[in-house]
Amino acid sequence: MKASEILRHVDHTLLQQTATWEEIRKICDDAMKYQTASICIPPCFVKQAAEYVQGKMEICTVVGFPNGNITTKAKEFETADALANGASEIDMVINIGWLKEKQYGLLEQEIRLLKAACGEKILKVIIEACLLTEEEKIKMCEIVTQAGADYIKTSTGFSTGGATFEDVRLFAAHVGEGVKIKAAGGIGSMEDAEKFLALGAERLGTSRIVKLVEEGKVSLDN
């Protein structure tokens, strides 16, 4: 798979606490230059980035990030605010405590509410797979499907682990029709990116793939 094709699946990401507008603007420039799927940035920069890219790039931001255990009302507000500021994709974090307690109805209700707020905009559900059992991962595939979200996403990149081939393979076997997969966290090579896509991921959350191209370590035609 050519690097240019892989880049079309990348959510070019900068979510570090220290991120500045200058760094976010560089993310925007790189994403537009290499035609990534989106940029994934902190909520405080969404309005500024939307004005900067002027519709030339999809803007993704995060809700309930990174821990997921704020209230549903707070997540609803964050979602509405992000969309009003120009976001076209929302990556929400589930309440992992609810999952551990088997509060499946609460999890599904929350995802449904945020998807309703998003409407035709994309909602991705981050389940932080590194903290879950295989049974819990499979259950979340079921809940995300039933709730009508667009994607299930492996990780925030802020916990004890990131995307794994095993998790993406597991998701692909258990999500319902219409639910896509986003692998995120620790994806640092073209080889890994290509394998994640081959296993069933549709999106890749990473900043490193663009950097490899920028540094001349990878050619767009290779």
TAFEN-V259666 format. One record per residue. N is the residue number from 1. SS is DSSP state (a for helix, b for strand, c for the rest). BURIAL is + if it has 9 or more other ideal C-beta (glycine too) atoms within 8 Angstrom, else -. Layout:
n: [N | N]
ss: [SS | SS]
burial: [BURIAL | BURIAL]
This chain:
n: [1 | 2 | 3 | 4 | 5 | 6 | 7 | 8 | 9 | 10 | 11 | 12 | 13 | 14 | 15 | 16 | 17 | 18 | 19 | 20 | 21 | 22 | 23 | 24 | 25 | 26 | 27 | 28 | 29 | 30 | 31 | 32 | 33 | 34 | 35 | 36 | 37 | 38 | 39 | 40 | 41 | 42 | 43 | 44 | 45 | 46 | 47 | 48 | 49 | 50 | 51 | 52 | 53 | 54 | 55 | 56 | 57 | 58 | 59 | 60 | 61 | 62 | 63 | 64 | 65 | 66 | 67 | 68 | 69 | 70 | 71 | 72 | 73 | 74 | 75 | 76 | 77 | 78 | 79 | 80 | 81 | 82 | 83 | 84 | 85 | 86 | 87 | 88 | 89 | 90 | 91 | 92 | 93 | 94 | 95 | 96 | 97 | 98 | 99 | 100 | 101 | 102 | 103 | 104 | 105 | 106 | 107 | 108 | 109 | 110 | 111 | 112 | 113 | 114 | 115 | 116 | 117 | 118 | 119 | 120 | 121 | 122 | 123 | 124 | 125 | 126 | 127 | 128 | 129 | 130 | 131 | 132 | 133 | 134 | 135 | 136 | 137 | 138 | 139 | 140 | 141 | 142 | 143 | 144 | 145 | 146 | 147 | 148 | 149 | 150 | 151 | 152 | 153 | 154 | 155 | 156 | 157 | 158 | 159 | 160 | 161 | 162 | 163 | 164 | 165 | 166 | 167 | 168 | 169 | 170 | 171 | 172 | 173 | 174 | 175 | 176 | 177 | 178 | 179 | 180 | 181 | 182 | 183 | 184 | 185 | 186 | 187 | 188 | 189 | 190 | 191 | 192 | 193 | 194 | 195 | 196 | 197 | 198 | 199 | 200 | 201 | 202 | 203 | 204 | 205 | 206 | 207 | 208 | 209 | 210 | 211 | 212 | 213 | 214 | 215 | 216 | 217 | 218 | 219 | 220 | 221 | 222]
ss: [c | c | a | a | a | a | a | c | c | b | b | b | b | b | c | c | c | c | c | c | a | a | a | a | a | a | a | a | a | a | a | a | a | a | c | c | c | b | b | b | b | c | a | a | a | a | a | a | a | a | a | a | a | c | c | c | c | c | b | b | b | b | b | c | c | c | c | c | c | c | c | a | a | a | a | a | a | a | a | a | a | a | a | a | a | c | c | c | b | b | b | b | b | c | c | a | a | a | a | a | c | c | c | a | a | a | a | a | a | a | a | a | a | a | a | a | a | a | c | c | c | b | b | b | b | b | c | c | a | a | a | c | c | a | a | a | a | a | a | a | a | a | a | a | a | a | a | c | c | c | b | b | b | c | c | c | c | c | c | c | c | c | c | c | a | a | a | a | a | a | a | a | a | a | c | c | c | c | c | b | b | b | b | b | c | c | c | c | c | a | a | a | a | a | a | a | a | a | a | c | c | c | b | b | b | b | c | a | a | a | a | a | a | a | c | c | c | c | c | c | c | c]
burial: [- | - | + | + | - | + | + | + | + | + | + | + | + | + | + | - | - | - | + | - | - | - | + | + | + | - | + | + | - | + | + | + | - | + | - | + | - | + | + | + | + | + | + | - | + | + | - | + | + | + | - | - | + | - | - | - | + | - | + | + | + | + | + | + | + | + | - | + | - | - | - | + | - | + | + | + | - | + | + | + | + | + | + | - | + | + | + | + | + | + | + | + | + | + | + | + | - | + | + | - | - | - | + | + | - | + | + | + | + | + | + | + | + | + | + | - | + | + | - | - | + | + | + | + | + | + | + | + | + | + | - | + | - | - | - | + | + | + | + | + | + | + | + | + | + | - | + | - | + | + | + | + | + | + | + | + | + | - | + | - | + | + | + | + | - | - | + | + | + | + | + | + | - | + | + | - | - | - | + | + | + | + | + | + | + | - | + | - | - | + | - | + | + | + | + | + | + | - | + | + | + | + | + | + | + | + | + | + | + | + | - | + | + | - | - | - | - | + | - | + | - | -]
